[in-house]
Amino acid sequence: MSMLAKTDADTVRAHNRLAVLDHLRRVGVTTRKAVSEATGLSVSASSAISGTLLKIDLLEEVEEDDRSIRRGRPGKSLALCGGAAHVAALKIAVGEISGRISDYAGRPLAEVRHEVDISGRSGEQMVALLAELAGELVARAGIGRRADEAFDPARGSGRALRLDKVVVAVQGKTRSDLSGIVWSPALRHRDIEIAAPLAARLAAEVSVLNDCSLMPEAFRWRPDFTGLDFATLFVGFGVGMGLRINGVTFQGKHSSAVEFGHINHVPGGALCRCGNRGCVEAYAGDYAIWRRATGSDQIPAHRIPDADMARLAEAARRGDAAARVAFAEAGNAIGYGLGRVFAMIDPLPIVLTGSGAKAIDLLEPAIRQGIFESAVEGLGADAPLILMEDTDALVFDAATAHALAALDGEFSRSTADATEAA
């Protein structure tokens, strides 16, 4: 009974510490009194928790007058201590890899982007490439090692990297245990193990997630999305969705799931890059719009450049018949797909990103008509569409939030032990 009581007490303390960290994620800078009001904890309890988090350097005190940071002066405002940890968001996409490194407060420290043909890379080669990318990020951020100490991805860098969490966001299907890639349009190889070998090189925990299903995490701490069920929808080289339901970003039990782009739209229809025919993506992806507008029946081997899609959209706006039909068919496919989703889980606000967000004037009428025609009584045809044009920033924000939330959970459970050790 005494062990059970101790376990229950530890669970409550961890929950309360996590509530304090969560509040700070939402507001950035706060006071002990504001922590008490926001979390429902007593002033004495919130002060005690804040004191513990200050002692182990998860929080720091902020001067009221000039926002300069100082420690050890009670009564000041509180903020997350950026130096407590570092996380990296790495992104694998068709023809490129990119990444961002951020501190524990969520502040971006450096970003890197490289155009590179990764299609034929093996799993070992991809791990080496990602390790090099992480090393470059760390070097640019100026953390973790002496300026004269070279990063050696071949041997790994051990603790020198000082990365606590790494999230790899991938175009394509990923494993539900976050260990690797099932399939990606960016790669010819399948079933690639990423997390364990990359973690061994970086001495950091690594998670691998589908980029689209991860996107709702970017809104985890945004006040205007608090308590809101919503979907994120990427329309670009591919078509993908993420879902945030009851405060949780949905992940499948066997894979990344939410394969919205591969809902069948027309049985036996246009060829999709997944190999099936008639998928939503086969009508709404960049390559599908391009294919329809140009009269081709092939899937382009490379990603359609954003500039080319922008020119195609302009042609449609000027009245080019083929281009207008291509965008209308794309909107229709998206609308019918959303109608089916709304029939299962009720209408949701949609955060739209990718090249589709830049051509919303061409897509939206057909999207709403498609929802109206496919949903019960047209339910959801008036669902809000929220545009987020910068897809890379959205993915980096989402991966960073996912990593920081995991760290918060771990720190909240281990704070007691850390305090005793200190």
N, C-alpha and C positions, 0 to 999 in steps of 0.2 A: 504493500500500500504506500509506503514512504517513497519507493522508487517511482510509482505511478504518479504520486503528487508532485515529485520533482520534475518529471517529464511534462506534466500539465503546466506547471509554473514556467518551465523553460519555453514551452510553446507559446504561452501568453506573452512572455517577455520578447520573444522573437517577433511575434505579431505586432507588438507595440513599437519595437525598433523599426520594423519595416514600414509601419504607418508614418513614422517620423521621416524616414528617408523618402518615402513616396510623396509626402507633402513638399519636401524640398525640391524634388524633381519638378513639381508642378509650378512652384512659385520662384525658384531660384534663390532668393534671399528672404529670410523670415526672422521672427523673434520667438523666444520661448513661449511668450503669451499667445502668439498667433499659432504656434504648433499645438498648444493646448486646445485652442478654439477649433482648429481644423480637424484634429484627430479625436476629440472627445476625452483625451487624457486629462487628468488633473494637472495643474500648473507644476506641482511638486514632481509628479511622475514625468512630465515632459522635460522638465529641467534636469532630472536625474538621467534620463536617456540621452539628452543632448550633451550632458557632461561626459557621459561614457563615450559617446561618439567623438567628442572633441579630444578626449584623452588618447584615443587610438588613431587620431588623425583622419577620420572619415569626414569630419566637419571642421570648419575653421571659422573664426570670428571676423566680422566685417565692420570696419569703422563706419559710423553713421554719416560723418561729414564728407569724406572723400572716397569711401568705398575701398580704401586700402586694406590689406589683409594683415591682421595681427592675431597672435594667440595669447591665451592666458589672461584675458581681461574680461571678466564676467560682466553681463549686462549688455553686451553688444549684439548686433544681428548675427545670424548664422547663415552659412553657405556650405555647400558640398566642397570638400577639399579635392581640387583637381589632381594633385599629385598622389592621391591614394591608390590609383590604379590607372591603367591604360588599356584601351580596347581598339581592335582593328576591324574594319569592315572591308572585306575583299569581294570583288564582283567579277564573275566570269560571264562574258557575253560573246555573241558571235563576232569574231574578229578583234576582240580586245579584252584586256584585263585592267582593272582599276582598283583603287583602294583609298581608304581614309583612316587616319588614326585620330583618336579623341581621348581626352582625359576623363577622369571619374566624374567631373561636373558636366560632361557632355560637350565640352568645347572642342571643335575640330583643331587639330594641330598641324596636319599636313594631308595633302591629297596627291595621288599619282595616277596617271592614266597612260596606257601603252596600247597602240594598235599593233596587233600581232596575230598571225595566222596560227591558231591553236587547234585547228580541226583535227590534225593527225597526231596530236600529242598523246602519249600514253599516260597512265595514271601516275607513274613515277616522275615523268617529265612535268606534268601539271603541278605536282606537289613541289618540285624544285622551283618551278616558275613562281608559284605563290609564295614560297619561302623567300625568294629574291625580292618579290614585291613588298613583303612585310619588312624585310631588311631595309629597303629603300625608304619606306615610310618612317621607320624608326630613325634612320639617319637624317631625314629632312626635318623630323620633329625635334631632333637634338636630345633624345632621351636614351637612357639605358646603357651607354658605354662612352668611353673617352673618345674625343675627336680623332685621335690618332690610331684608334683600334678598328681595324677593317672587319667588315661583316663577311663571314664565310658561309654561304648557304650549303656548301657541300658537306661541312661537318656539323652544321647547325650552330646556333649561337648560345644555346643554353639560357641561363638567367640574364645574360647581357642584354637580351631584347627587352626585358621588362614589359612584356605584353601579358595581360592577365586573361583576356578572352579574345578570341578571334571568331568572327562569323563570316562564312563564305556563302555569298548569295549567287545562285546559279540559274541561268535560263534553262529550264527543263525540269524533269521529275527527279526528286531526291528521296533518300531513304527516310522513313519515319523516325528512325533512331538517330537521325542527324549525322550519320557517319560518312555519307558519300553520295555519289551521283548514280541514279539508275539510267537516265538517258538525257542527253542535251543536244539541241540543234547545233551547238557550238563545237561539238566533239563527235568524231566518228566512233570512238571506243565507248563501250557501255559498262555499267556496273563498276565504277571507279571508286576505290577507297581513298578518301581524302583526309578525314579527321585525324585518325590515329597517326599516320606517318607525318602529317604536318605538325601535329601537336608534339611529336618527338623532336622535330627540328626546332620548333619555336619555344618549347617548354611552356606552353600555354594551352588552355583548353580550347578546342576547336569544334564548332558546330557548322553543319552544311545544310542550307535551307533553300527552297525554291524562292527566287526573288519576288515573284508576284504574290505568293501566299504569305510572304513576310511583310509586305508593304503596310498592312494596317498597324504594325508595331510603331510606325513613325508617328502615330497620333495618340500613343498610349498616355502621354501626360499633357495633351493639349486640352485646356479647359472647355473649348467649344465642342469637343468630342467626348467629354466625360459622360459615361452611361449610355452612349449612343451605339446602336447596332448599325453597321454600315459595311459597304463593300468597296474595295479598291479594284479598278479595272484598268489593265494595261492594254493599249491597242497600239502596236508598233510592228516590229519585225515578227513578233508573235502576238498572241492574245492570251492574257492570263488574269486570274482573279484572286483576291484575298478576301477573307471574311472575318469580321470582328463581331462576335455574338456573345451577349451576356458578359461582356468585359474580357473575353478570351479570344485570341487570334486562333482561328481554326487550323488544325493540322490533322491529316489523316492517320489512321492506325497502321497502315502498311506503306504509305508513301506520302509525298507532300500534298496530294489531292487538290481539290478545287480546280480541276482541269476544265475551266469554262471554255477555253478555246477549242477543246476537243469534244464538246457536246455536238452531236450530229444535227446538222441543220437541213441538209438535203441528202437523203439516202442515195448512195451511188453517185454523188455529185462531184464537184471539183476536187482535185488531188490536194491533200494536205501534206505538209512536210513530215508529219508523223507517219505517213504511209497509208493512212485511211482516206476515204473519200467522203466529202460532204460536211466536214467539220466547220464550225463557226469560223475558225481561223482561216480556212481555205477560201473564205469570202471576205474576211475583215482584216487579216494581217496585211502589212505593207506590201509584201510580195504578191498577195492575192489581188489587192487593188491595182497594183502595177500591171500584173498579168492581165487582168480584165480590161484595163484601159488601153493596153498596147496590143491586145488581140493574141497574146501568147498563151500557150497551154503548158509552159514549163515553170518549174520553181527555180528562181535565180539561185546560182551557187553562192552568191555573196549577199550580204545585207544591203538593202536599198538605202543609199545615203539620205539623210534627213533633207538635204538641199533638194534632191530629186523629188522627194515626196512633197516638199513645199511647192515646187514648180508644178507638179501634177495637180495639187489643190488649187493653185492659181488658175490653171487651165480650166478646171471645172467651174470656177467662179466666173470666168470669162465666157462660159457657155459651151466649152468643148463637150460634145454629146457623150463620147465614150468615157471621158473622165467623170462626168456627172453620174452616169449609170454605175460606174465602178464604186463611187463613194455611196451612192444610194443603196446598192446591193450590200455593201459592207455594213451600213447602218441598219438595214433590214435584218441581217444575220445577227448582229449584236442585240437588237431589240427582241427578236424571237428567243434568243438565248436568255436574256434577262427575264422575259415573260415566264419562261420555264422555272427559273430560279425563284422568282416571286411567287409562283404557284406553290412552291415547296416551303419557303421560309418567310413569306410576307415581303412586301416591298421595302426597299432599303435606300437610303441616300447612296449615291455612287460617286466615289472619287475617281475621276478619269485622268489618266496620264499617258505619256507616249505621244507619238505623232498624231494620234487620234484627237488628243486634246487641242492640237493646233488646227485641226480641220473640223472642229465641232459644229461650225455653221453648216457644213456639208452633210455631217452625219446625224445631227440631232433630230431633224424632222423624221427621218426614216427609223431611227432608234425608237422614238416615241410611238410611231405608227406600228412598228413591229411588236412592241410591248402591248399596245392596245389590242392588236389582232390575236395575240397568242395567250395573254393572261385572262383569267376568269373575270368577265365584266370589265376588261381593260385595266384591272387593278395594277397600279404602279406606273401607268403611263405618264403621270405627273411627278415621278420621283425626282428629287433634287439631283442635279449633276454639278459636282464641284471639280473645277479644273486645276490640275497640278502639272504644269508643262515640263518641269525639270525632273525627269525620271531618275537620273543618277543620284541627285540629291535626296530624292524620296527613298531610294533603296539604301543609301548610306545612312540616312536618319533612322530607318527601320532596323537595320542590322545593328547600329550603335545602341538603340534603345533596347533591343533584345538582349544584347550583351550586358548592358548596365543593369537591366532588371534582374538578370541572373546573378550578377555580382551583389546587388542589394539583398537578394534572398540569402545568399551565402553569408554575407557579412552580418545580417541580422541574426542568423542562427549561431554564428561563431563569436559574436562580440563578447559574450561572457568569458569564454575561454581566453580570448585575446587580452581582455582586461586583466584576468588573473596572471597571464604570462607577463604582461607589461609590469 
